[in-house]
Amino acid sequence: ARNRPLTRPRPGHADLPGMLSYDLPEARPVLERASARETAARVALGAIAEQLLEQVAGVRLVSHVVAVGAEAAAPGPLPVPEDAASLDASPMRTLDEEAGARFVGAVDAAKRAGDTIGGVVEVVAWGVPIGLGSHVSAHRRLDARIAGALMSIQSVKGVEIGDGFAQAALPGSAAHDEIVRDGLGRPTRASNHAGGIEGGTSNGQPVVARAAFKPISTVPRALRSIDLATGEEAVALHQRSDACQVVPGAVIAQAEVALVLADALFEHAGGNSVGEMRRNLESYLNRVEERLCPND
């Protein structure tokens, strides 16, 4: 299939709309440009963004898999950056060993059936300073930018910030994160349903974002299609395919969130060097401290 003209578009891919939009005789130019291989560059750039975030603001990110198909990990504490090595060593990028075994089983079952399977990943950014993003303009809203970045990843069909869709089922009295004082008298939140973002702006809590990956579109058990060269019904050509992409998907999602946060940090504390950005941010955070703890 790799060397044959691809005139039978594969359901779920960009093949059909791409061929028609650009008036192409076959889909190979489309699939090469739409391939998830291009995310390698995003991950490389994301690694640089993470270094900037940590050096300027002490922000650190971590990502993990929370569901594969219908199998989901039990609710638990958010992973912290110190868990990165353990997550990297996990075949399914999870700290929940029992869930990890179920995830492996779900992937293996899909592979044996000649099928593919999707899942959900979660990215957590710790130490994000309050005030990144803006409530003023739609294009500057931090949650919108994160959602757009995650949706740009191939196979992602859904994004939520914080508790997302589950929050919609709660009454207002339970859905929002009350502002309280901790044991040292400092302002904090009683919960983090908002995922660290309110009104398009980071609120000082961990930024939490999830991305739902659909099953890989290149299904070994080829799906029905039509041959645009003949107009006849046909079976879609099968290219090489993995059974599940959520583990690398978590790493890609982490890179995307890092790139958005780094961009927002530049807007808020920009400068020509890490040192200058750090000084700018420190000045701003000192003022925030004065506002939040005027009696200290």
TORLUM-139644 format. One line per 10 residues: number of its first residue (from 1); their letters; for each residue x, y, z of N, C-alpha, C, CB. Coordinates in pm, whole numbers, plus 50000, padded with zeros to 5 digits. Atoms other than C-alpha are relative to their C-alpha. Glycine has a CB too. Layout:
N
NUM> A> X,Y,Z,X,Y,Z,X,Y,Z,X,Y,Z; ... .
//
This chain:
296
1> ARNRPLTRPR> 50082,49878,50000,50000,50000,50000,50085,50125,50000,49907,50001,50120; 49918,49880,49987,50288,50239,50068,50038,50061,49866,50124,49969,50079; 49953,49950,50128,50389,50268,49702,49890,50013,49896,50106,49910,49947; 50111,49991,50094,50046,50265,49541,49927,50134,50015,49902,49883,50021; 50082,49878,49988,49841,50577,49458,49884,49974,50096,49948,50046,49860; 50104,50020,49899,49600,50623,49747,49875,50074,49955,50048,50051,50141; 50123,49938,50050,49271,50693,49571,49879,49957,50081,49978,49964,49854; 50109,50044,49913,49063,50516,49836,50020,50064,50137,49995,49844,50011; 49976,49928,49875,49044,50767,50126,49961,49918,50123,49924,50131,50000; 50022,50074,49876,49065,50626,50477,49910,50079,50095,50135,49967,50067 .
11> PGHADLPGML> 50088,49930,49905,48778,50716,50712,50077,50043,50125,49882,49910,50040; 49934,49948,49880,48893,50931,51002,50123,50082,49971,50036,49888,50089; 49882,49924,50039,49191,51074,50814,49959,50127,49925,50093,49913,49913; 50022,49879,50080,49230,51400,50624,49992,49968,49851,50111,50102,50025; 49989,50039,50142,49239,51200,50297,49892,50063,49912,49993,49851,49988; 50108,49956,50088,48897,51279,50152,49988,50153,49994,49868,49940,50046; 50011,49854,50010,48861,51647,50249,50126,50064,49942,49973,50060,50136; 49877,49944,50054,49227,51707,50164,50008,49986,49850,50119,49933,50064; 49999,50022,50145,49198,51555,49817,49906,50097,49929,49960,49856,49967; 50099,49913,50064,48886,51757,49740,50037,50147,50015,49861,49974,50059 .
21> SYDLPEARPV> 49967,49861,49975,49005,52081,49897,50112,50049,49908,50040,50019,50145; 49885,49961,50082,49334,52083,49702,49996,49940,49860,50129,49959,50069; 50019,50057,50134,49198,51902,49395,50116,49907,49961,49986,50112,49896; 49891,50094,50020,49453,51620,49425,49947,49869,49944,50076,49976,50131; 50047,50127,50057,49429,51294,49228,50007,49885,50098,50081,49966,49879; 49989,50105,49898,49530,51086,49530,50037,50063,50133,50105,49893,49959; 49989,49945,49865,49572,51125,49905,50140,49996,50059,49908,49926,50090; 49868,50012,49938,49943,51055,49954,50059,50136,50040,50094,49929,49904; 49950,49869,49953,50038,51427,49960,49927,50048,50126,49986,50104,49889; 50077,49959,49882,49764,51476,50219,50050,49926,50123,49849,49973,49979 .
31> LERASARETA> 49963,50077,49881,49862,51194,50452,50141,50033,50047,49988,49849,49972; 49864,49965,49958,50228,51298,50446,50002,50131,50077,50093,50009,49878; 50003,49871,49930,50145,51654,50550,49919,49993,50128,49943,50107,49909; 50086,50011,49882,49880,51547,50802,50057,49904,50104,49861,49955,49959; 49945,50104,49913,50103,51283,50963,50039,50054,50137,50119,49936,49934; 49958,49964,49864,50164,51292,51338,50151,50002,50015,49940,49903,50100; 49854,49993,49992,50533,51260,51257,50048,50142,50025,50063,49945,49873; 49957,49861,49982,50547,51640,51255,50000,50042,50146,49912,50093,49920; 50001,49962,49858,50483,51643,51629,50136,49982,50066,49896,49918,50076; 49864,50012,49946,50848,51545,51683,50061,50139,50020,50089,49915,49907 .
41> ARVALGAIAE> 49949,49864,49988,50935,51910,51621,49933,50073,50117,49978,50079,49870; 50070,49935,49889,50670,52023,51870,50058,49956,50134,49849,49967,49995; 49944,50051,49874,50814,51799,52141,50138,50061,50026,50010,49846,49996; 49868,49938,49984,51164,51936,52077,49986,50145,50047,50078,49995,49868; 50022,49862,49959,51037,52294,52103,49942,50008,50140,49908,50071,49901; 50059,50003,49867,50832,52203,52409,50104,49979,50109,49896,49892,50009; 49894,50022,49902,51145,52081,52585,50074,50130,50030,50099,49894,49950; 49937,49869,49979,51303,52424,52533,49908,50091,50081,50035,50066,49865; 50097,49919,49926,50984,52592,52655,49998,49961,50148,49860,49985,49940; 50000,50044,49860,50991,52380,52971,50122,50053,50075,49998,49846,50008 .
51> QLLEQVAGVR> 49881,49946,49936,51348,52491,53043,49982,50147,50033,50123,49981,49911; 50026,49858,49976,51246,52855,53007,49905,50019,50117,49943,50067,49874; 50099,49988,49894,50943,52810,53232,50061,49972,50137,49884,49905,49975; 49940,50036,49871,51147,52643,53505,50102,50103,50044,50065,49862,49993; 49893,49907,49963,51439,52886,53491,49946,50138,50037,50099,50013,49887; 50055,49866,49973,51224,53201,53490,49903,49998,50117,49931,50055,49876; 50112,49995,49905,50924,53104,53703,49991,49877,50090,49871,50016,49925; 50008,50120,49918,50993,52763,53859,49884,49910,49962,49988,50037,50145; 50112,50082,50047,50709,52610,53653,50054,49867,49950,49920,50073,49888; 49960,50133,50046,50737,52234,53598,49874,49924,49959,50078,49923,50111 .
61> LVSHVVAVGA> 50114,50072,50055,50511,52004,53396,50019,49850,50010,49977,50040,49856; 50000,50146,50000,50418,51638,53407,49874,49954,49927,50006,49941,50146; 50116,50051,50073,50184,51425,53196,49985,49852,50025,50013,50028,49848; 50024,50142,49980,50019,51086,53231,49873,49959,49926,49988,49966,50151; 50119,50056,50065,49756,50858,53080,49897,49969,50108,50035,49871,49918; 50104,50023,49900,49425,50850,53267,49892,49903,49952,49936,50131,50037; 50099,50095,50052,49216,50627,53037,50048,49945,49867,49861,50067,49985; 49979,50065,50130,49252,50380,52752,49870,49930,49965,50123,49899,50002; 50131,50056,50034,48928,50297,52575,49904,50023,50116,50012,49850,49967; 50095,49990,49889,48668,50225,52844,50067,49981,50136,49890,49897,49983 .
71> EAAAPGPLPV> 49928,50021,49875,48937,50155,53106,50056,50132,50051,50112,49896,49981; 49955,49874,49943,49008,50447,53340,50071,49976,50132,49882,50096,50020; 49931,50007,49872,49247,50498,53628,49909,50054,50110,50132,50079,49996; 50079,49951,49887,49095,50551,53973,50041,50143,50032,50018,49908,50124; 49964,49863,49962,49077,50915,54086,50104,49997,50111,49875,50078,50046; 49894,49995,49899,49381,51006,54292,50073,50132,49994,50098,49884,49981; 49923,49874,50001,49634,51278,54367,50064,50023,49863,50110,49998,50109; 49935,49966,50125,49777,51462,54070,50148,49960,50006,49986,50151,49970; 49856,50027,50000,50125,51346,53966,50077,50129,50013,50042,49925,49872; 49913,49884,49983,50408,51582,54054,50123,49982,49913,50040,50020,50151 .
81> PEDAASLDAS> 49883,50013,50088,50724,51657,53854,50099,49892,50044,50072,50132,49993; 49908,50102,49951,50923,51423,54077,49957,49859,49958,50010,50007,50151; 50048,50130,50048,50709,51139,53937,50040,49972,49855,49848,49992,50013; 49973,50012,50144,50843,51194,53584,50076,49873,49966,50078,50120,49951; 49920,50119,50030,51101,50913,53600,49915,49874,50008,50118,49990,50096; 50087,50117,49986,50841,50663,53721,49901,49992,49885,49925,50004,50134; 50093,50000,50113,50598,50770,53450,50071,49960,49870,49936,50140,49984; 49924,50036,50120,50868,50742,53183,50027,49849,49995,50133,50076,49997; 49970,50143,49994,50939,50387,53302,49876,49913,49986,50069,49968,50129; 50124,50076,50008,50573,50284,53294,49960,49976,49854,49886,50073,50074 .
91> PMRTLDEEAG> 50039,50028,50139,50463,50108,52970,49880,50083,49954,49969,49853,49985; 50118,49923,50036,50135,50299,52980,49999,50139,50063,49875,49926,50041; 49982,49865,49944,50266,50617,53147,49895,50030,50108,49992,50105,49889; 50092,49981,49888,50065,50580,53467,50067,49954,50128,49868,49923,49977; 49949,50041,49870,50148,50558,53837,49911,49894,50064,50013,50120,50093; 50097,50098,49950,49846,50331,53893,50030,49865,49934,49852,50045,49972; 49957,50127,50060,49989,49981,53838,49881,49914,49959,50089,49924,50098; 50118,50081,50034,49648,49815,53844,49934,50052,49873,49898,50000,50117; 50056,49942,50122,49513,50057,53585,50092,49975,49881,49976,50150,50018; 49905,50025,50106,49831,50015,53384,49985,49862,49939,50140,50018,50051 .
101> ARFVGAVDAA> 50021,50137,50049,49770,49641,53359,49874,49993,49916,49992,49900,50117; 50123,49999,50079,49415,49706,53239,50020,50073,49868,49886,50065,50079; 49972,49927,50125,49542,49958,52985,50073,49911,49900,50084,50128,50030; 49925,50090,50088,49791,49707,52845,49907,49894,49942,50116,49933,50076; 50095,50100,50046,49515,49448,52826,49907,50053,49893,49919,49948,50115; 50090,49940,50099,49288,49686,52636,50071,50021,49866,49945,50134,50052; 49925,49980,50123,49560,49770,52383,50026,49866,49931,50134,50072,50029; 49973,50132,50058,49652,49404,52335,49874,49941,49937,50053,49905,50108; 50125,50053,50055,49287,49311,52283,49965,50068,49868,49885,50018,50101; 50027,49929,50125,49247,49581,52019,50092,49952,49889,50017,50151,50020 .
111> KRAGDTIGGV> 49904,50046,50101,49560,49464,51841,49963,49862,49948,50142,49999,50058; 50038,50135,50043,49446,49101,51837,49876,50005,49910,49973,49911,50122; 50124,49990,50077,49111,49212,51694,50020,50075,49868,49894,50070,50082; 49977,49923,50121,49277,49405,51412,49937,50138,50008,49947,49927,49880; 50068,49874,49977,49151,49728,51562,50096,50097,50068,49873,49979,50085; 49922,49899,49929,49276,50047,51729,49917,50052,50117,50042,50115,49906; 50068,49953,49879,49190,50216,52059,50060,50133,50042,50010,49895,50114; 49955,49868,49957,49211,50570,52196,50007,50011,50151,49907,50107,49946; 49992,49980,49856,49219,50722,52542,50011,50146,50036,50117,49924,50057; 49994,49863,49947,49264,51031,52758,50131,50020,50073,49880,50028,50094 .
121> VEVVAWGVPI> 49877,49965,49929,49582,51202,52877,49976,50128,50079,50119,50017,49901; 50012,49881,49915,49629,51469,53142,50137,50065,50016,49941,49963,50139; 49878,49922,49979,49890,51744,53169,49979,50089,50122,50036,50084,49874; 50007,49916,49880,49960,51920,53499,50122,50092,50002,49992,49913,50131; 49892,49903,49989,50167,52238,53524,50001,50056,50141,49984,50116,49895; 49987,49956,49861,50289,52313,53877,50078,50132,50006,50071,49891,50085; 49927,49876,49978,50401,52655,53997,49968,50111,49903,50143,49973,49996; 50036,49894,50094,50222,52861,53731,49960,50125,50079,49883,49954,49905; 50034,49880,49924,50215,53218,53862,49861,50052,49964,50104,50110,49976; 50131,49942,50025,49883,53393,53896,50011,50114,49899,49937,50052,50132 .
131> GLGSHVSAHR> 50005,49887,50091,49795,53627,53609,50046,49974,49858,50079,50107,50054; 49963,50026,50140,49915,53451,53291,49873,49990,49916,50085,49870,49988; 50120,49993,50083,49673,53503,53002,49928,50130,50028,49907,49880,50027; 50077,49878,49979,49398,53764,53011,49851,49975,49985,50045,50108,49902; 50145,50004,50016,49026,53811,53056,49952,50101,49896,49931,50028,50135; 50038,49886,50083,49030,54107,52815,49968,49962,49857,50110,50102,50001; 50016,50033,50141,49067,53954,52469,49989,49850,49980,50118,50055,49919; 50023,50143,50024,48947,53622,52332,50128,49927,49965,49898,49982,49889; 49880,50069,50046,49280,53539,52167,50107,49990,50107,50056,50068,49880; 49901,50005,49893,49471,53596,52492,49956,49912,50117,50028,50140,50051 .
141> RLDARIAGAL> 50049,50084,49891,49258,53372,52715,50086,49874,50009,49849,49964,49980; 49907,50112,49984,49490,53106,52857,49934,49867,49973,50060,50000,50139; 50067,50129,50022,49233,52826,52855,49970,49978,49852,49870,49993,50081; 50027,50013,50143,49139,52899,52493,50126,49963,49924,49942,50130,49944; 49873,50028,50068,49504,52891,52389,50045,49856,50026,50109,50098,50047; 49964,50139,49970,49569,52563,52568,49909,49904,49924,49991,49974,50152; 50095,50087,50072,49253,52411,52420,50034,49993,49852,49855,50050,50019; 49965,49998,50141,49353,52520,52070,50127,49921,49972,50017,50141,49953; 49873,50072,50019,49706,52383,52111,49979,49850,50009,50103,50046,50103; 50024,50144,49984,49582,52045,52234,49916,49946,49885,49931,49972,50134 .
151> MSIQSVKGVE> 50084,50046,50111,49315,52022,51964,50078,49993,49869,49881,50092,49984; 49921,50005,50122,49586,52078,51704,50078,49869,49986,50096,50117,49998; 49929,50128,50006,49740,51740,51790,49913,49901,49923,50032,49945,50144; 50073,50099,50078,49642,51471,51543,49931,49900,50092,50094,49926,49903; 50085,50098,49927,49364,51240,51678,49930,50058,50122,50084,49884,50044; 50069,49943,49884,49261,51474,51961,49863,50052,49956,50085,50113,50065; 50137,49960,50033,48883,51523,51951,49928,50068,50117,49921,49880,49954; 50064,49935,49886,48812,51666,52295,50103,50052,50097,49905,49904,50070; 49911,49938,49902,48977,51895,52552,49916,50050,50117,50082,50116,49937; 50065,49938,49885,48880,51993,52904,50106,50058,50092,49911,49897,50076 .
161> IGDGFAQAAL> 49913,49935,49903,49039,52226,53156,49943,49972,50139,50012,50154,49974; 50050,50036,49867,49016,52112,53517,49899,49889,49992,49940,50121,50068; 50103,50103,49999,48701,51913,53582,49909,50006,49877,49917,50012,50124; 50066,49994,50130,48560,52029,53248,49854,49959,50000,50072,49915,49906; 50138,50042,50018,48247,51836,53159,49936,49956,50132,49993,49886,49900; 50056,50040,49870,48204,51695,53511,49956,50123,50078,50104,49920,50081; 50036,49877,49929,48193,52051,53644,49864,50051,49957,50106,50107,49977; 50128,49953,50051,47893,52122,53424,49883,49934,50071,49990,49973,49851; 50107,50071,49931,47691,51870,53627,49986,50043,50145,50025,49851,49993; 50004,49958,49860,47762,52041,53961,49919,50127,50017,50142,50020,50053 .
171> PGSAAHDEIV> 50062,49870,49972,47557,52317,54120,50109,50104,50021,49906,49993,50124; 49901,49894,49987,47730,52652,54132,50067,50004,50135,49937,50132,49972; 49944,49996,49864,47778,52625,54507,50111,49899,50020,49891,49976,50101; 49897,50103,49988,47995,52316,54454,50101,50005,49887,49937,49864,50004; 49916,50003,50120,48149,52391,54113,50120,50092,50007,49918,50035,49880; 49896,49898,50002,48368,52685,54206,50095,49985,50119,49938,50139,50000; 49892,50021,49904,48693,52700,54403,50008,50114,50100,50134,49984,49926; 50005,49896,49899,48645,52893,54724,50140,50046,50040,49925,49951,50124; 49873,49940,49960,48924,53128,54831,50005,50000,50153,50015,50147,49943; 49988,50017,49855,49042,53043,55183,50145,50029,50041,49958,49856,50044 .
181> RDGLGRPTRA> 49864,49985,49946,49347,53089,55407,50052,49864,50042,50002,50100,50119; 49942,50127,49957,49584,52799,55462,50048,50011,50144,50117,49959,49907; 49957,50002,49860,49747,52707,55793,50095,50112,50036,50066,49870,50030; 49909,49888,49977,49998,52988,55751,49934,50134,49977,50122,49987,49912; 50074,49877,50023,49729,53240,55675,50010,50055,49859,50046,50102,50094; 49986,49954,50137,49809,53262,55306,49878,49960,49918,50129,49943,49937; 50115,50035,50083,49530,53269,55043,50028,49877,49915,49962,50117,49910; 49991,50118,50086,49470,52940,54864,49859,49965,49956,50069,49879,50075; 50132,50044,50045,49181,52746,54711,49961,49871,50071,49998,49979,49847; 50050,50120,49933,48964,52485,54876,49993,49882,49904,49863,50027,50061 .
191> SNHAGGIEGG> 50006,50105,50103,48956,52288,54547,50063,50057,49873,49851,49953,49975; 49946,49951,50127,49074,52314,54188,49916,49949,49884,50147,49956,49983; 50089,50041,50109,48769,52238,53972,50032,50075,49871,49854,50023,50040; 49975,49916,50117,48872,52523,53739,50130,49963,49929,50004,50145,50041; 49875,50038,50065,49204,52357,53660,50101,50112,49993,49972,49951,49863; 49898,49895,49993,49406,52662,53760,49977,50120,49911,50130,49944,49969; 50027,49887,50090,49238,52902,53516,49859,50051,50026,50018,49958,49851; 50130,49935,49984,48955,53146,53582,49997,50124,49912,49972,50037,50148; 50012,49882,50085,48831,53404,53331,50112,50014,49899,49995,50122,50085; 49893,49995,50099,49106,53310,53088,50137,50029,50057,49968,50101,49900 .
201> TSNGQPVVAR> 49875,49961,49934,49378,53381,53345,50038,49896,50105,49987,50139,50065; 49955,50095,49897,49589,53152,53563,49972,50059,50138,50152,49967,49984; 50039,49950,49868,49480,53176,53927,50094,49954,50112,49860,49956,50031; 49903,50039,49900,49786,53035,54103,49995,49854,50039,49982,50081,50120; 50011,50143,49975,49664,52677,54128,50063,49922,49884,49850,49958,50020; 49945,50078,50112,49811,52392,53919,49907,50006,49878,50022,49853,50042; 50077,50001,50124,49700,52418,53557,49985,49855,49955,50069,50088,49888; 50029,50140,50033,49530,52090,53462,49919,49997,49871,49922,49930,50117; 50068,50012,50128,49429,52001,53106,49999,49854,49956,50067,50090,49893; 50012,50136,50052,49304,51677,52952,49970,50004,49851,49890,49922,50076 .
211> AAFKPISTVP> 50027,50013,50143,49296,51568,52589,49954,49858,49971,50126,50036,49916; 50055,50130,50037,49086,51285,52447,50043,49965,49859,49844,50001,50011; 49954,50048,50130,49245,51091,52163,49903,49896,49946,50143,49940,50010; 50082,50102,50064,49018,50907,51923,50090,49882,49962,49927,50058,49873; 49918,50111,50049,49133,50560,51809,50071,50039,49871,49914,49874,49978; 49925,49972,50123,49399,50576,51538,49915,49965,49879,50133,49921,49998; 50091,50015,50115,49224,50615,51204,50042,49890,49904,49992,50129,49924; 49955,50107,50087,49440,50366,51016,49971,49867,50067,50152,50014,49966; 50045,50122,49935,49250,50055,51120,50047,49879,49918,49844,49999,50016; 49954,50118,50075,49417,49724,51025,49885,49926,49930,50072,49905,50092 .
221> RALRSIDLAT> 50118,50059,50063,49072,49581,50960,49934,50111,49919,49900,49938,50108; 50032,49883,50081,49021,49825,50673,49850,50028,49992,50055,49983,49861; 50140,49957,49999,48698,50025,50670,49951,50029,49858,49984,50124,50088; 50061,49974,50130,48457,50091,50385,50030,50142,49953,49848,49977,50006; 49972,49870,50059,48531,50377,50148,49951,49997,49855,50152,50035,50008; 50022,50000,50144,48502,50472,49781,50132,50029,49932,49890,50104,49959; 49880,49972,50080,48768,50482,49512,49969,50121,49913,50043,49875,49912; 50028,49878,50075,48776,50837,49377,50048,49991,49855,50064,50119,50068; 49954,50016,50138,48953,50713,49065,49893,49935,49913,50128,49917,49996; 50102,50072,50077,48658,50495,48965,49858,50033,50043,50021,49852,50014 .
231> GEEAVALHQR> 50133,49973,49947,48368,50611,49179,49934,49879,50062,49914,50054,49894; 50056,50124,49948,48317,50252,49297,50021,49989,50150,50061,49879,49929; 49979,50032,49859,48269,50134,49654,50125,49915,50012,49876,49927,50060; 49873,50070,49984,48595,49998,49793,50032,49989,50149,50114,50074,49925; 49946,50008,49864,48789,49911,50106,50122,50090,50007,50036,49851,50040; 49889,49905,49988,49032,50177,50230,50132,49925,50008,49981,50089,50123; 49867,50058,49991,49400,50104,50184,50051,50009,50143,50098,50070,49903; 49948,50003,49863,49581,50010,50504,50146,50036,50001,49978,49864,50063; 49861,49965,49976,49901,50191,50594,50043,49940,50134,50020,50155,49998; 49950,50049,49871,50122,50088,50885,49930,50075,50113,50155,50018,50010 .
241> SDACQVVPGA> 50073,49936,49891,49950,50157,51215,50035,49937,50133,49850,49993,49976; 49994,50049,49863,49999,50128,51588,49858,49971,50047,50070,50103,50095; 50132,50027,49944,49713,50002,51803,49950,50115,50087,50003,49871,50080; 50040,49893,49906,49718,50299,52045,50110,50105,50004,49973,49942,50143; 49903,49891,50002,49886,50640,52055,50002,50083,50126,49971,50089,49884; 50017,49909,49887,49801,50773,52400,50129,50024,50079,49895,49946,50092; 49876,49979,49924,50146,50721,52559,50084,50111,49937,50081,49869,50009; 49931,49885,50059,50334,50939,52308,49911,50123,49996,50047,49966,49858; 50092,49887,50001,50020,51154,52296,50012,50084,50126,49859,49951,49984; 49984,49926,49874,50073,51248,52662,50123,50089,49994,50010,49904,50119 .
251> VIAQAEVALV> 49877,49922,50011,50427,51365,52588,49980,50118,49905,50117,49912,49951; 50028,49892,50096,50309,51568,52287,49912,50106,50067,49930,49944,49873; 50089,49906,49932,50031,51724,52496,50077,50085,50101,49886,49925,50071; 49918,49925,49905,50282,51822,52764,50080,50108,49930,50094,49905,50077; 49923,49902,50077,50495,51995,52501,49912,50116,49956,50064,49935,49878; 50090,49895,50046,50195,52186,52367,49963,50095,50114,49873,49939,49939; 50035,49915,49886,50093,52312,52712,50121,50085,50040,49952,49914,50121; 49879,49924,49967,50454,52414,52780,50020,50117,49905,50123,49909,49997; 49983,49893,50099,50467,52616,52458,49902,50114,50025,49981,49945,49859; 50100,49896,49972,50144,52801,52545,50038,50078,50126,49860,49938,50016 .
261> LADALFEHAG> 49965,49933,49875,50257,52876,52901,50124,50088,49982,50024,49897,50111; 49880,49920,50024,50599,52996,52782,49965,50127,49924,50105,49919,49923; 50043,49883,50076,50432,53229,52532,49930,50100,50091,49906,49957,49884; 50071,49912,49908,50203,53367,52803,50095,50065,50100,49891,49923,50074; 49901,49944,49908,50500,53413,53036,50080,50111,49933,50095,49891,50051; 49933,49894,50075,50681,53612,52766,49916,50126,49997,50031,49953,49858; 50088,49884,50005,50378,53839,52737,50000,50075,50133,49859,49957,49964; 50015,49938,49868,50369,53901,53111,50132,50051,50057,49939,49901,50097; 49871,49965,49938,50739,53920,53199,50111,49998,49897,50033,49903,50114; 49904,50009,50110,50916,53959,52866,50130,50073,50028,49939,50055,49875 .
271> GNSVGEMRRN> 49869,49938,49988,51281,54049,52836,50096,49938,49901,50055,49986,50142; 49901,50049,50095,51598,53986,52640,50088,49890,50058,50087,50112,49953; 49923,50107,49938,51738,53732,52884,49916,49936,50109,50134,50054,50059; 50068,50068,49890,51628,53480,53143,50006,50084,50126,50062,49862,50025; 49986,49917,49881,51763,53709,53413,49905,50117,50002,50141,50049,50012; 50091,49885,50007,51562,54006,53291,49856,49956,50021,50014,50072,49866; 50135,50051,49980,51244,53799,53270,49975,49965,50145,49975,49878,49911; 50015,50039,49859,51305,53666,53619,49982,50124,50087,50123,49919,50048; 50014,49877,49923,51348,54018,53756,49862,50063,49979,50110,50100,49961; 50132,49943,50029,51033,54140,53581,49890,49923,50073,49973,49999,49849 .
281> LESYLNRVEE> 50101,50082,49933,50833,53848,53717,50005,50018,50150,50018,49853,49964; 49986,49983,49855,50972,53892,54067,49937,50131,50047,50148,49996,50040; 50060,49871,49964,50868,54257,54071,49847,49990,50002,50044,50110,49901; 50146,50018,50006,50516,54165,53966,49950,49916,50116,49959,49934,49866; 50044,50089,49893,50490,53881,54219,50011,50067,50137,50081,49870,49998; 49991,49926,49874,50606,54112,54498,49876,50086,50020,50126,50089,50002; 50121,49920,49990,50313,54339,54420,49879,49911,50029,49978,50079,49871; 50108,50095,49972,50079,54038,54414,50001,49963,50147,50014,49874,49912; 49988,50036,49859,50210,53942,54757,49947,50112,50090,50146,49969,50036; 50051,49886,49923,50136,54291,54888,49849,50004,50001,50054,50130,49946 .
291> RLCPND> 50145,49996,50011,49779,54268,54763,49933,49886,50078,49959,49994,49853; 50061,50117,49937,49711,53919,54897,50026,49993,50151,50051,49874,49934; 49965,50007,49858,49887,53953,55233,50044,50138,50050,50113,49895,50024; 49963,49861,49965,49876,54325,55323,50052,50015,50142,49882,50090,49981; 49960,49985,49860,49940,54259,55692,50133,49932,50032,49893,49944,50089; 49874,50072,49975,50257,54050,55650,50116,50100,50003,50024,49891,49891 .
//
